[in-house]
Amino acid sequence: FTQMGRYSDSSEQRFRQLFEREFDWMEFNLFLMRQRFGESARKAIAIDASYISKSGKKTPYIGKFWSGCASAMKRGLEILGIGIVDIDSRDCMMLRAEQTP
């Protein structure tokens, strides 16, 4: 927040206060999805697990996960991405990402 305050017109404290507020990211992403894709009926849910490298010793849920790029097990974190696919436009929009334990 210090860097954000330094290079903007707002103070560091303002950024800290704004980031403390609760925000419904799923509702926001669904709103954006409706704006982008409209109300077409042909949609599907896409799920994709992704590996993120991490070397810390005290990071929660760190373990060995499959990396498709490396075709090997790697130490790090796994994140599960959930998206909505508009079949007619052949486009996908991410709705949520969850760290898998």
Backbone as JSON, one array per atom type, in Angstrom:
{
  "sequence": "FTQMGRYSDSSEQRFRQLFEREFDWMEFNLFLMRQRFGESARKAIAIDASYISKSGKKTPYIGKFWSGCASAMKRGLEILGIGIVDIDSRDCMMLRAEQTP",
  "N": [[0.81, -1.2, 0.0], [2.07, 1.13, 0.53], [3.58, 1.83, -1.74], [1.49, 2.24, -3.55], [0.23, 4.46, -2.44], [2.29, 6.28, -2.66], [2.61, 6.72, -5.42], [0.2, 7.73, -6.36], [-2.78, 9.84, -6.32], [-4.07, 9.45, -3.96], [-3.91, 8.63, -0.43], [-1.8, 6.34, 1.46], [-3.2, 5.29, 3.64], [-5.85, 5.46, 2.78], [-5.97, 3.49, 0.78], [-5.51, 1.22, 2.36], [-7.81, 1.22, 4.01], [-9.85, 0.9, 2.1], [-9.28, -1.66, 1.11], [-9.87, -3.23, 3.28], [-12.58, -3.53, 3.37], [-15.41, -5.69, 2.83], [-16.02, -7.52, -0.16], [-17.99, -8.72, -2.75], [-16.79, -10.77, -4.86], [-17.63, -12.8, -6.61], [-20.25, -12.07, -7.37], [-19.64, -9.66, -8.65], [-18.01, -10.6, -10.78], [-19.89, -12.2, -12.1], [-21.66, -10.21, -12.94], [-19.98, -8.81, -14.74], [-19.62, -10.88, -16.58], [-22.23, -11.18, -17.59], [-22.49, -8.69, -18.83], [-20.55, -8.92, -20.83], [-21.13, -11.32, -22.27], [-23.88, -11.29, -22.6], [-27.28, -12.48, -22.51], [-27.3, -15.04, -23.61], [-28.23, -18.47, -24.11], [-26.52, -20.62, -24.32], [-24.16, -21.74, -22.5], [-21.32, -22.91, -20.63], [-19.65, -24.5, -17.87], [-16.29, -24.19, -16.99], [-13.48, -25.85, -15.64], [-10.26, -25.65, -14.3], [-7.24, -26.82, -13.11], [-4.31, -25.36, -11.87], [-0.78, -25.14, -11.55], [1.34, -23.43, -9.29], [4.48, -22.15, -8.74], [6.29, -22.28, -5.7], [8.47, -21.55, -3.09], [8.63, -21.29, -0.36], [8.97, -22.27, 3.12], [7.07, -22.18, 5.09], [4.63, -21.79, 3.96], [1.14, -22.14, 3.77], [-0.51, -25.19, 2.84], [1.37, -26.01, 0.98], [2.82, -28.23, -1.33], [3.36, -31.18, -3.37], [2.55, -30.95, -6.71], [1.05, -31.63, -9.9], [2.6, -30.41, -12.76], [1.65, -29.45, -15.81], [3.02, -28.16, -17.86], [5.71, -28.73, -17.34], [5.53, -31.43, -17.29], [5.77, -32.98, -14.97], [5.94, -33.72, -11.42], [5.85, -31.02, -9.19], [7.09, -28.89, -6.58], [5.02, -26.74, -4.82], [2.09, -24.69, -5.08], [-1.4, -25.34, -5.72], [-3.93, -24.09, -7.77], [-7.36, -23.71, -8.36], [-9.18, -22.9, -11.09], [-12.27, -21.48, -12.02], [-14.5, -21.03, -14.59], [-16.77, -19.4, -16.92], [-17.96, -20.45, -20.0], [-18.86, -19.06, -23.03], [-20.52, -20.53, -25.48], [-21.33, -19.82, -28.06], [-19.8, -17.52, -28.76], [-17.32, -18.54, -28.35], [-15.66, -17.98, -26.15], [-14.18, -17.44, -22.92], [-14.66, -16.61, -19.5], [-13.16, -15.93, -16.44], [-14.47, -16.83, -13.32], [-13.92, -17.42, -10.66], [-11.2, -18.19, -8.47], [-9.69, -20.67, -6.58], [-7.59, -21.7, -3.97], [-6.36, -24.92, -3.75], [-6.4, -27.27, -1.1]],
  "CA": [[0.0, 0.0, 0.0], [2.97, 2.28, 0.56], [3.88, 2.21, -3.13], [0.27, 2.77, -4.17], [0.06, 5.81, -1.92], [3.37, 7.14, -3.15], [2.48, 7.02, -6.85], [-1.17, 8.1, -6.73], [-3.3, 11.04, -5.66], [-4.65, 9.04, -2.68], [-2.93, 8.29, 0.61], [-1.64, 4.93, 1.81], [-4.28, 4.94, 4.57], [-7.08, 5.27, 2.02], [-5.9, 2.17, 0.16], [-5.66, 0.22, 3.43], [-9.21, 1.2, 4.43], [-10.67, 0.34, 1.03], [-9.03, -3.09, 0.98], [-10.43, -3.91, 4.45], [-14.02, -3.74, 3.15], [-15.83, -6.93, 2.18], [-16.43, -7.32, -1.55], [-18.51, -9.96, -3.33], [-16.13, -10.92, -6.15], [-18.42, -13.67, -7.48], [-21.33, -11.26, -7.93], [-19.0, -8.72, -9.57], [-17.6, -11.33, -11.98], [-21.11, -12.58, -12.82], [-22.13, -8.99, -13.59], [-19.12, -8.59, -15.9], [-19.91, -11.93, -17.53], [-23.49, -10.84, -18.26], [-22.21, -7.55, -19.71], [-19.7, -9.37, -21.94], [-21.74, -12.38, -23.06], [-25.32, -11.13, -22.76], [-28.12, -13.51, -21.88], [-27.41, -16.23, -24.47], [-28.52, -19.66, -23.3], [-25.5, -21.66, -24.5], [-22.98, -21.5, -21.67], [-20.8, -24.09, -19.94], [-18.7, -24.21, -16.8], [-14.96, -24.77, -17.22], [-12.67, -25.96, -14.42], [-8.88, -25.94, -14.65], [-6.28, -26.76, -12.0], [-3.02, -24.82, -12.32], [0.32, -25.21, -10.6], [2.07, -22.18, -9.05], [5.71, -22.48, -8.02], [6.43, -21.61, -4.4], [9.61, -22.17, -2.43], [8.62, -21.04, 1.08], [8.88, -23.43, 4.01], [5.93, -22.02, 6.0], [3.44, -21.48, 3.18], [0.09, -23.14, 3.99], [-0.93, -26.09, 1.76], [2.42, -26.26, -0.02], [2.98, -29.67, -1.54], [3.78, -31.55, -4.72], [1.43, -30.95, -7.63], [1.42, -31.9, -11.28], [2.78, -29.29, -13.68], [1.48, -29.92, -17.18], [4.08, -27.56, -18.7], [6.96, -29.46, -17.1], [5.21, -32.87, -17.32], [6.39, -33.58, -13.78], [5.48, -33.23, -10.12], [6.66, -29.88, -8.74], [6.75, -28.35, -5.26], [4.37, -25.44, -4.94], [0.68, -24.59, -4.76], [-2.32, -25.59, -6.82], [-5.08, -23.19, -7.75], [-8.43, -24.21, -9.2], [-9.89, -21.82, -11.77], [-13.63, -21.8, -12.47], [-14.9, -20.02, -15.56], [-17.98, -19.6, -17.73], [-17.66, -20.44, -21.43], [-19.95, -18.75, -23.95], [-20.27, -21.45, -26.58], [-21.53, -19.14, -29.34], [-18.67, -16.62, -29.07], [-16.09, -19.31, -28.09], [-14.88, -17.15, -25.22], [-14.31, -17.86, -21.53], [-14.38, -15.57, -18.51], [-12.88, -16.5, -15.12], [-15.39, -16.4, -12.27], [-13.36, -17.58, -9.33], [-10.01, -19.01, -8.32], [-9.57, -21.17, -5.21], [-6.4, -22.49, -3.68], [-6.74, -26.25, -3.3], [-5.57, -27.72, 0.02]],
  "C": [[0.85, 1.26, 0.0], [3.27, 2.76, -0.85], [2.66, 2.8, -3.82], [0.02, 4.2, -3.72], [1.09, 6.77, -2.46], [3.13, 7.6, -4.58], [1.05, 7.33, -7.28], [-1.58, 9.38, -6.02], [-3.89, 10.73, -4.29], [-3.55, 8.64, -1.7], [-2.87, 6.78, 0.83], [-2.79, 4.46, 2.69], [-5.59, 4.67, 3.82], [-7.1, 3.89, 1.35], [-6.1, 1.07, 1.2], [-7.13, 0.09, 3.85], [-10.1, 0.57, 3.36], [-10.49, -1.17, 0.9], [-9.52, -3.88, 2.18], [-11.91, -4.22, 4.27], [-14.27, -5.09, 2.48], [-16.28, -6.61, 0.77], [-16.84, -8.67, -2.12], [-17.95, -10.11, -4.75], [-16.94, -11.78, -7.11], [-19.54, -12.88, -8.15], [-20.78, -10.26, -8.95], [-18.62, -9.41, -10.88], [-18.81, -11.81, -12.78], [-21.7, -11.39, -13.56], [-21.31, -8.71, -14.85], [-19.38, -9.63, -16.99], [-21.2, -11.64, -18.3], [-23.31, -9.67, -19.22], [-21.48, -8.01, -20.97], [-20.43, -10.34, -22.86], [-23.22, -12.18, -23.34], [-26.06, -12.27, -22.1], [-28.29, -14.74, -22.78], [-27.52, -17.48, -23.6], [-27.4, -20.7, -23.34], [-24.22, -21.3, -23.76], [-22.57, -22.82, -21.01], [-19.85, -23.63, -18.84], [-17.39, -24.92, -17.12], [-14.17, -24.76, -15.91], [-11.25, -26.35, -14.84], [-7.99, -25.79, -13.42], [-4.94, -26.3, -12.56], [-2.01, -24.89, -11.19], [1.0, -23.85, -10.51], [3.31, -22.54, -8.24], [5.81, -21.65, -6.75], [7.55, -22.31, -3.65], [9.61, -21.99, -0.91], [8.46, -22.3, 1.91], [7.66, -23.36, 4.93], [4.64, -21.67, 5.27], [2.38, -22.54, 3.42], [-0.24, -23.9, 2.7], [0.12, -26.29, 0.68], [2.62, -27.77, -0.13], [3.49, -29.94, -2.94], [2.54, -31.67, -5.59], [1.93, -31.16, -9.05], [1.5, -30.59, -12.06], [2.7, -29.83, -15.1], [2.56, -29.38, -18.11], [5.38, -28.34, -18.56], [6.77, -30.97, -17.21], [5.86, -33.6, -16.16], [5.71, -33.03, -12.53], [6.42, -32.12, -9.67], [6.17, -29.42, -7.38], [6.15, -26.97, -5.45], [2.93, -25.49, -4.47], [-0.15, -24.94, -5.98], [-3.51, -24.66, -6.66], [-6.1, -23.73, -8.75], [-9.18, -23.02, -9.78], [-11.24, -22.29, -12.26], [-14.08, -20.67, -13.38], [-16.2, -20.39, -16.24], [-17.58, -19.47, -19.19], [-18.94, -20.09, -22.17], [-19.68, -19.54, -25.22], [-20.39, -20.75, -27.93], [-20.36, -18.24, -29.73], [-17.32, -17.3, -28.88], [-15.12, -18.51, -27.22], [-15.14, -17.64, -23.8], [-13.96, -16.7, -20.61], [-14.24, -16.23, -17.14], [-13.87, -15.93, -14.1], [-14.72, -16.41, -10.91], [-12.09, -18.43, -9.4], [-9.9, -19.39, -6.85], [-8.28, -21.94, -5.06], [-6.85, -23.84, -3.14], [-5.82, -26.71, -2.18], [-4.89, -29.05, -0.27]]
}
